[in-house]
Amino acid sequence: MDRPALQRIARTHKTRLLTLKADRRYLWQELGDNRALLVLLPADLTYHPEANAFIPLAWDRAAQRIELLDGQGQIQRIEETDFFARRLPLRHAALALLRTDGLRRREPSRDQQLLLDDFWYSSRNYRHRMPRRVPVLQTLPPDADAPTLIQAGNRLLRQEDYSEAISVFRAALNLEPDSPEILNSLAFSMLYGGGELLPALALGKRALEMDPSNPLILETVGGINLRLGYGLRAVRYFQLAWAYARHHSPEVQIAIMDQLTLAWIAAQRLDRALPVAEFRRRTYPRVSIPREILLYFPSLLLPPDGVPPEDPDAVPPP
């Protein structure tokens, strides 16, 4: 069954097809409530452009095993550690038919929804209908030097084409294996382009050893830790990134403050997340707050009293 068919069913039954966050806690609770979820599972622990659809049926916590119904009507059993490890590229997203008035949990971010859409349409073979684009590496001279590759990779990052940027920065790294700029760019591309997170973390840490005060590298390493679920570790990296980002562009500072807020949220320290978010709003009042932060702090939608002028040198709460 494809996405349009599910959407038609949803409208018939006055429900919506929603993308939900299906991490361990959510999955355990929804299986207990007999909630029908559709999850997409890659074949192994590495990134794949396609994934198979499964419906989780039961989770035996004692045996640490999850039962899944596949598209052929067969029940498959998989170790829970293997299941959640494979789910990392999908950021623990799932599909469900829900009545919107009964939705109590926050939806995942736009990136989560887009990535799930990407897997969904790839697995249903819709991608071949789109015009095929020649990979950037094939458009470059075979003897392209590292600066040329870096320029091409940065252009792909600006276009948010992270998956193709991975191949370009890997080619650049082969030419200059000790470049912190290339190491960081490759780690950043893997973070947002569906690459393996642990190898990306290793690349980021190598770059950090060479350039420990670079806020862009610190932000990348913090972002990987945040994606892996290590909230407090991510907090430390983002705090260092902010300390070294005082004279960087507002875009860099805003991104670091938002990431720091999300890291405190992931560490279940809303009391520390809110002051950072409020400081960010007062410092840059004309830049909107990310939706995933507003879901936790809807009061940030209200205009702040006595907004001061934007001050890039201001110091946020610790």
C-alpha positions in Angstrom: 0.0 0.0 0.0 1.4 3.4 -1.0 1.2 6.8 0.8 -1.7 8.2 -1.3 -3.7 5.1 -0.6 -3.1 5.5 3.2 -4.0 9.2 2.9 -7.3 8.3 1.2 -8.1 5.8 4.0 -7.3 8.4 6.6 -9.7 10.9 5.0 -12.5 8.3 4.8 -12.2 7.6 8.5 -11.7 11.2 9.5 -8.1 10.7 10.6 -4.7 11.9 9.4 -1.6 10.1 8.4 1.0 11.5 10.8 4.7 11.0 11.3 5.4 10.2 14.9 8.5 9.8 17.0 8.8 6.1 17.8 11.7 5.9 20.2 12.0 3.2 22.9 9.6 4.8 25.4 7.0 5.7 22.7 7.1 2.3 21.1 6.7 0.5 24.4 3.7 2.5 25.4 2.0 2.4 22.0 2.4 -1.4 21.7 0.8 -1.7 25.1 -2.1 0.4 23.9 -2.3 -1.7 20.7 -1.5 1.3 18.5 -0.8 0.3 14.9 2.4 1.8 13.6 4.2 1.4 10.3 8.0 1.6 10.6 10.6 1.4 7.9 13.6 -0.7 8.6 16.9 -0.7 6.6 18.5 -4.1 5.9 21.4 -3.6 8.3 23.1 -1.0 10.4 24.4 1.1 7.5 22.5 3.7 5.4 20.4 2.5 2.5 18.3 4.4 0.0 15.5 1.8 0.5 13.9 0.3 3.5 11.2 -2.3 4.1 7.9 -1.6 5.9 7.0 -3.5 9.1 4.2 -3.3 11.7 5.5 -3.9 15.2 3.3 -6.5 16.9 4.9 -7.3 20.3 7.9 -6.4 22.3 9.2 -9.1 24.8 11.2 -7.0 27.1 12.4 -10.0 29.1 13.8 -11.7 26.0 14.8 -8.4 24.4 13.1 -9.3 21.2 10.5 -7.5 18.9 8.0 -9.2 16.6 7.4 -7.5 13.3 4.8 -8.2 10.6 6.3 -7.8 7.1 4.7 -7.1 3.8 4.2 -10.8 3.0 2.2 -11.4 6.1 5.1 -13.2 7.9 6.1 -12.5 11.4 9.8 -11.8 11.9 11.6 -11.6 15.3 14.5 -9.3 15.8 16.7 -8.4 18.8 15.7 -5.0 20.2 19.3 -3.7 20.1 19.4 -4.5 16.4 16.0 -3.0 15.8 16.8 0.4 17.4 20.3 0.4 15.8 18.8 0.1 12.4 16.3 2.7 13.2 18.9 5.4 13.8 19.0 6.6 10.1 15.3 7.2 10.4 15.6 9.1 13.6 13.0 6.7 15.2 10.2 8.0 13.0 7.0 6.0 12.3 3.7 6.4 10.5 0.3 6.1 12.1 -3.4 6.8 11.3 -4.6 9.0 14.2 -7.5 11.3 15.1 -5.9 14.6 15.5 -7.9 15.5 18.6 -6.4 12.4 20.3 -2.8 13.2 19.5 -1.0 13.9 22.8 2.7 13.6 21.9 4.8 16.0 19.9 5.5 15.3 16.3 9.1 15.0 15.2 10.9 17.7 13.5 10.7 18.7 9.8 14.0 16.8 9.1 12.5 13.6 10.6 9.4 13.9 8.5 11.4 14.6 5.3 13.8 11.7 5.9 10.9 9.3 6.5 9.3 10.6 3.3 12.6 9.9 1.5 12.7 6.3 2.7 9.0 5.8 1.9 9.1 6.9 -1.6 12.4 5.2 -2.3 11.1 1.9 -1.0 8.0 2.3 -3.2 10.1 2.9 -6.3 8.8 6.4 -6.9 12.2 8.0 -7.2 12.7 6.6 -10.7 10.0 8.9 -11.9 12.0 12.0 -11.1 14.7 13.3 -13.5 18.0 11.7 -12.7 20.8 14.1 -11.9 24.4 13.5 -12.8 26.4 13.2 -9.5 28.6 16.2 -8.9 31.8 14.1 -8.7 31.2 13.0 -12.3 31.0 16.6 -13.4 34.4 17.5 -11.9 37.8 16.8 -13.6 39.2 13.4 -12.6 42.3 15.2 -11.3 40.3 17.8 -9.3 42.3 19.0 -6.3 41.1 19.3 -2.7 40.1 23.0 -2.8 37.9 22.3 -5.9 36.3 19.4 -4.1 35.7 21.5 -1.0 34.1 24.2 -3.0 31.8 21.7 -4.7 31.0 20.1 -1.3 30.2 23.4 0.3 27.9 24.3 -2.5 26.0 21.0 -1.9 25.8 21.8 1.8 24.2 25.2 1.0 21.7 23.3 -1.2 21.1 20.9 1.7 22.1 18.0 -0.5 24.0 16.2 2.3 24.0 12.7 0.9 25.9 13.8 -2.2 28.1 16.0 -0.2 29.3 12.9 1.6 30.9 11.4 -1.5 32.5 14.7 -2.5 34.1 15.3 0.9 35.2 11.7 1.1 37.1 12.3 -2.2 38.6 15.5 -0.7 39.6 13.6 2.4 41.5 11.0 0.3 43.7 13.9 -1.0 44.1 15.7 2.4 43.4 13.2 5.2 44.6 15.5 7.9 42.5 18.5 7.1 40.2 19.5 10.0 37.9 21.4 7.6 37.3 18.4 5.4 37.0 16.1 8.4 34.3 18.4 9.9 32.5 18.9 6.6 32.3 15.1 6.0 31.1 14.5 9.6 28.5 17.2 9.2 27.3 15.8 5.9 27.0 12.3 7.4 25.1 13.7 10.4 22.4 15.2 8.1 22.7 13.0 5.1 21.9 9.6 6.6 25.5 8.5 7.2 26.7 6.2 10.0 26.8 8.3 13.2 29.6 6.6 15.0 32.1 6.9 12.1 30.9 10.5 11.8 31.6 11.1 15.5 35.1 9.7 15.0 35.8 12.1 12.1 34.5 15.0 14.1 36.7 14.2 17.1 39.8 13.9 14.8 39.0 17.4 13.5 38.6 18.6 17.0 42.0 17.3 18.1 43.5 19.5 15.3 41.4 22.6 15.9 39.9 22.4 19.4 38.6 26.0 19.5 36.6 25.9 16.2 32.9 26.4 17.1 31.8 24.8 13.8 33.6 21.6 14.7 32.3 21.7 18.2 28.8 22.2 16.9 29.1 19.2 14.6 30.4 16.9 17.4 27.7 18.2 19.7 25.0 17.5 17.0 26.2 13.9 16.5 26.1 13.3 20.3 22.6 14.8 20.4 21.5 12.5 17.6 22.9 9.5 19.4 20.9 10.5 22.5 23.8 11.8 24.7 22.2 15.0 25.8 24.6 16.1 28.5 27.6 15.3 26.3 26.0 17.4 23.6 25.5 20.2 26.1 29.2 20.4 26.8 30.2 20.7 23.2 27.5 23.3 22.4 28.5 25.4 25.4 32.1 25.4 24.2 31.0 26.2 20.7 29.1 29.2 22.0 32.1 30.4 24.0 34.2 30.4 20.8 31.5 31.8 18.5 31.2 35.3 19.9 32.6 36.9 16.7 31.0 34.6 14.2 28.0 35.4 12.2 24.5 35.6 13.8 23.5 32.5 11.8 26.2 30.5 13.5 25.4 31.8 17.0 21.7 31.3 16.5 22.2 27.7 15.4 24.4 26.9 18.4 22.0 28.4 20.9 19.1 26.5 19.4 21.1 23.3 19.5 22.1 24.0 23.1 18.5 24.4 24.0 17.6 21.1 22.3 20.5 19.4 24.1 19.2 20.5 27.5 15.7 19.3 26.5 17.2 15.9 25.5 19.0 15.8 28.9 15.5 16.3 30.5 16.7 19.7 32.0 13.9 22.0 30.8 14.9 24.3 33.6 18.2 24.9 31.9 16.8 24.9 28.3 14.3 27.6 28.9 16.8 30.4 29.9 18.9 29.7 26.9 15.8 29.8 24.6 14.6 33.0 26.2 18.1 34.6 25.9 18.2 33.6 22.2 14.8 35.2 21.6 15.7 38.4 23.3 19.1 38.6 21.5 17.7 37.9 18.0 13.9 38.7 18.3 13.4 38.9 14.5 14.5 35.3 14.0 11.8 32.7 14.6 12.2 30.0 17.2 12.3 26.4 15.8 9.1 24.5 16.1 10.5 21.7 18.1 11.5 24.2 20.8 8.2 25.9 20.8 6.5 22.6 21.4 8.2 22.6 24.8 8.0 26.3 25.5 4.9 27.8 23.8 5.4 30.9 25.9 8.2 31.9 23.6 5.5 32.8 21.0 4.6 35.8 23.1 6.6 39.0 22.4 9.3 39.6 25.0 9.1 42.8 27.1 11.7 45.4 26.5 13.5 43.7 23.7 17.1 45.0 23.5 19.0 45.5 20.2 20.6 42.4 18.8 24.0 42.0 20.5 26.3 39.2 19.1 28.6 39.6 22.1 26.0 39.0 24.7 26.6 36.0 27.0 23.7 33.5 27.5 22.9 31.7 30.8 25.3 28.8 31.5 
